[in-house]
Amino acid sequence: MYKVNPKESSSLSRYQRSAGGQGPLITMSSEAVRAVDRFAWYSEQVRQYIFPITLSTPYTSDFRSEVSALQLDTMQVVHFTFPPLQAARTARHIRRLDPDGYQLGWIRRGAVGVTQLRSDAFVGTGDMVFFDTSHPLEADIRSKDAMAEITVLRIPRNALSLPAAQADRLLARPLAPDGVSGSLLQQHLNTLVARASELGPAEAHRLGAITTALVASFAADRLDRAEHVPSEARTTVLRAQINAFINRHLGNPELRPAAIAAHHHISLRSLHALFRHEPVTVSATIRHRRLERCRADLADPRMRDQPIAALAARWGLLVPAEFSRAFRAAYGMSPSEYRAEATRPQPSARGHKPSCTHPQADPPNRRHDESSQSRGSC
């Protein structure tokens, strides 16, 4: 996380005091900050208006963003516009500062891959998602339009009057704002964001109670729906979540059935039961998907200069001899034989000296491997 030095901190504080406007609304833009300081500035706003968290982004050279914060009695509505980034809140962050409440995020533009407690989900544009400030959190926020846009409600824990065990069932899950309570909450938030500058302190105080009631009704409705979902459907959803988790972590050599079961807070026996009607076991599923990724890399002409062992290691297969045996058993030839067959030049290209190539950037979800990326054929 970028650190803001004392000189920067004082200039940011002056800007915040002058940017607010009338009444309970504060609006801020990174345009008032030097380009090189904008990511540090935004990180400070998130720390102040959400909670301590580590942010990272490829757009550090000029991180253009906007923040609007509206205080409604004990609840706060914060609207963020910003480039794609990754966020991680750890136990250390929680010990530093825990607002001890919930947060409801509405994804107005972009999408979020999020993990908290026992949930691991993808939340698309238009959906909402609950977080608990007292649990570690990971989020990957992306947007095809270059800028993401999210409205966040900060909600005191006692405002929802939900037992912790029930509230935990809502965490890090995509929640569509449909039904009566969802539609009312969506319309209400739209009006708040669009007309926040017209609110006076007294009206904002009264609207806080209304907003809290709408969020509580929305949360209760989602819980009622979950209780009426047939067990077969819940099993299907859990199996889909586990399959998605496996695909995202194929490059981790520690990806094993026990780790998968622990991450999803189920027993190893329950995990195997979920895959009982699948074509292969959990371990075989992991092995097959890793081999398929390796086979695709071996057939990629752009990777022909990468050592076979390095390609296998990208997908969690660290022992070359074991990888070679598994590959031959699956495809009837060794990895080197398959690569030679798949990347053989066309007749018209024979005798042509290949041009100097450079290693390619890692495709999404691949582990960064310095040893394999540092090799080129120049």
Secondary structure, 3 states (H helix, E strand, C coil): CCCCCHHHHHHHHHHHHHHCCCCCEEEEEHHHCCHHHHHHHHHHHHHHHCCCCEEECCCCCCCCCEEEEEEECCEEEEEEEECCEEEEECHHHHHHCCCCEEEEEEEEECEEEEEECCEEEEECCCCEEEEECCCCEEEEEECCCCCEEEEEEEEEHHHCCCCHHHHHCCECCCECCCHHHHHHHHHHHHHHHHHHHHCCHHHHHHHHHHHHHHHHHHHHHHHHHHHCCCHHHHHHHHHHHHHHHHHHCCCCCCCCHHHHHHHCCCCHHHHHHHCCCCCCCHHHHHHHHHHHHHHHHHCCHHHCCCCHHHHHHHCCCCCHHHHHHHHHHHHCCCHHHHHHHHCCCCHHHCCCCCCCCCCCCCCCCCCCCHHHHCCCCC
